[in-house]
Amino acid sequence: MTTSKDPLGQDALLAEASRWFAALDAGTARAEDFEAWRLSHPSHAVAYARILANWEQAGVARAPTSASAAAPVAETAPLRSDRRQWLKAAAVGVPVMLLGSGFLAERAYAWSSASTGVGETRRVPLPDGSVAYLNTDSALSWRYGTQEQVLRLDRGEVALDLRHGATTLLRARDAALPLGHGLFDARLTDDRTQLTMVDGSAMPLAGTAHGLTLRPNTSLTLGEAGLPRLQARSAEQVASLMAWRSGEIVFLDQSVAEATAEFNRHLTRKITLGNAALAREKIGGRFDLDRPDQFLKAVSLSLNARVETTANGYELTR
């Protein structure tokens, strides 16, 4: 007969708690799902407290916070390796000091957050004196500790004024970018992550194949393939990118389709296009974010279009 070395199932329970900790630390698990698991049995809370206690006592490597650490597109290999090794050790029950579950378990996912609805913008002071500006329909989370400062863009767009704070790790989808002092714009779309440096010192991007460096008036784009691409921007392009902070939207010879999609981000009553040729036409101009009628009038007059009111918004056609 085979005798189990783990008759109480502690190894499996610690492994499960380790997985929860890793997911919460990476921001890929929902707090309410974790809380349901933790409260479902007293042993879950105790196991998770053990994992957290050992993690903190082990002094696990954090993301780089100095200027010399550069800016990887994702977490560095040593950091991933250290984390995997520690979680593996914790999962098989290395000796740990048993601590209470309540406060310690809560701390591991103690993210603060702010969000905006469609058509809203918001200024959010951060704990280190930095400021985040949320654009329409956006969500930002942050966790500031003694050894790390992490921002996580969950959706939409945010301008980050980090000129008065410490180095901060920005997470956006699979990217993890340590940002130094500067002014940045970060945006998530369906198929890419884009980070633009508006102001600041050049930041080498460690881990990229060709030694890429992010500079003022330069955008870093990560597509679905995860390969980084840098694109230089004119001062005019960067100014138009940041115009939303002043309540405006600026188009620089863009197609009507692109301009309409951009304006629709800020509108609850959407604009649709009923003519393919019109969608390809080019338009430029400066408009108030809360005045779609200005945009509709400009398209109507300059491109011989017709505006029709619909149940859900407006239609531009010919």
MOMOPE-V23063 format. One record per residue. N is the residue number from 0. PSI is psi in whole degrees, -180 to 180 (999 if undefined). NEAR is the number of other C-alpha atoms within 8 Angstrom. Layout:
N/PSI/NEAR, N/PSI/NEAR
This chain:
0/136/2, 1/131/3, 2/126/4, 3/135/5, 4/-7/4, 5/66/7, 6/-25/6, 7/-1/4, 8/25/7, 9/-36/9, 10/-47/10, 11/-39/9, 12/-42/10, 13/-36/15, 14/-41/13, 15/-42/9, 16/-37/12, 17/-41/13, 18/-39/8, 19/-43/10, 20/-44/12, 21/-42/8, 22/-40/10, 23/-40/13, 24/-33/9, 25/-9/7, 26/21/8, 27/1/7, 28/149/10, 29/137/8, 30/-39/8, 31/-33/6, 32/-42/8, 33/-44/10, 34/-38/8, 35/-42/8, 36/-45/9, 37/-37/11, 38/-9/9, 39/-21/7, 40/139/8, 41/-32/8, 42/-27/6, 43/-45/13, 44/-41/13, 45/-44/12, 46/-42/11, 47/-38/15, 48/-37/15, 49/-44/12, 50/-47/13, 51/-42/12, 52/-45/13, 53/-37/11, 54/-48/10, 55/-40/8, 56/-29/6, 57/-13/6, 58/51/6, 59/141/9, 60/134/7, 61/172/7, 62/147/9, 63/140/7, 64/-1/10, 65/163/7, 66/-29/7, 67/-10/4, 68/-13/7, 69/-168/12, 70/90/11, 71/153/13, 72/-26/12, 73/176/8, 74/144/10, 75/157/8, 76/-44/6, 77/-39/6, 78/-44/11, 79/-39/9, 80/-47/8, 81/-42/10, 82/-44/10, 83/-42/8, 84/-42/8, 85/-43/10, 86/-35/10, 87/-42/9, 88/-42/9, 89/-35/13, 90/-26/13, 91/11/10, 92/48/9, 93/152/7, 94/131/4, 95/162/7, 96/123/7, 97/124/8, 98/164/8, 99/159/8, 100/-34/10, 101/-73/8, 102/-40/7, 103/-43/11, 104/-37/12, 105/-39/8, 106/-31/7, 107/-23/10, 108/31/9, 109/67/7, 110/136/7, 111/157/7, 112/161/8, 113/151/8, 114/166/10, 115/154/13, 116/179/8, 117/128/10, 118/0/12, 119/150/10, 120/160/10, 121/139/9, 122/127/8, 123/109/9, 124/138/8, 125/159/8, 126/-26/6, 127/10/7, 128/-7/8, 129/170/13, 130/137/11, 131/137/12, 132/115/12, 133/131/16, 134/-175/15, 135/143/14, 136/56/14, 137/158/14, 138/133/14, 139/137/14, 140/154/12, 141/152/11, 142/114/11, 143/119/8, 144/-173/6, 145/-24/5, 146/-7/5, 147/151/12, 148/118/12, 149/132/11, 150/143/12, 151/117/11, 152/112/16, 153/-33/10, 154/159/10, 155/-138/13, 156/144/14, 157/139/14, 158/131/13, 159/113/12, 160/95/11, 161/21/13, 162/-11/9, 163/10/9, 164/-170/9, 165/172/8, 166/133/12, 167/139/12, 168/122/14, 169/124/13, 170/131/12, 171/111/11, 172/-123/7, 173/-2/6, 174/144/10, 175/107/12, 176/111/11, 177/121/14, 178/129/10, 179/-163/12, 180/134/12, 181/-179/13, 182/126/13, 183/156/13, 184/126/13, 185/137/13, 186/136/11, 187/132/13, 188/-176/7, 189/-34/4, 190/3/7, 191/162/10, 192/131/13, 193/130/11, 194/125/11, 195/130/12, 196/120/15, 197/-40/12, 198/145/9, 199/-177/12, 200/153/9, 201/137/8, 202/109/10, 203/141/10, 204/94/13, 205/146/10, 206/-5/8, 207/151/10, 208/-32/5, 209/22/4, 210/49/9, 211/148/10, 212/128/8, 213/127/13, 214/166/10, 215/143/11, 216/36/13, 217/140/13, 218/137/13, 219/124/12, 220/131/12, 221/117/12, 222/-171/10, 223/-30/7, 224/-14/5, 225/2/6, 226/129/7, 227/144/10, 228/132/7, 229/142/10, 230/124/8, 231/141/7, 232/147/10, 233/161/7, 234/-36/7, 235/-40/7, 236/-42/9, 237/-40/11, 238/-40/8, 239/-34/11, 240/-36/8, 241/4/10, 242/-26/11, 243/-26/10, 244/-21/9, 245/11/6, 246/23/9, 247/166/11, 248/131/12, 249/131/11, 250/132/11, 251/87/9, 252/53/7, 253/160/10, 254/154/11, 255/-35/12, 256/-46/9, 257/-43/8, 258/-40/11, 259/-44/10, 260/-40/8, 261/-44/8, 262/-37/11, 263/-23/11, 264/-28/10, 265/1/13, 266/137/10, 267/-31/7, 268/108/8, 269/159/9, 270/129/10, 271/159/9, 272/125/11, 273/14/8, 274/122/9, 275/-39/7, 276/-40/6, 277/-39/12, 278/-30/10, 279/-13/9, 280/157/9, 281/148/8, 282/151/12, 283/166/9, 284/171/7, 285/129/8, 286/155/11, 287/139/10, 288/-31/12, 289/17/8, 290/70/8, 291/-21/10, 292/-30/6, 293/-46/9, 294/-46/9, 295/-41/10, 296/-41/8, 297/-44/9, 298/-41/11, 299/-46/12, 300/-41/8, 301/-25/7, 302/15/9, 303/50/8, 304/163/12, 305/136/8, 306/125/10, 307/135/8, 308/133/7, 309/176/7, 310/-31/4, 311/3/6, 312/-120/10, 313/153/12, 314/132/12, 315/125/15, 316/-178/11, 317/999/8
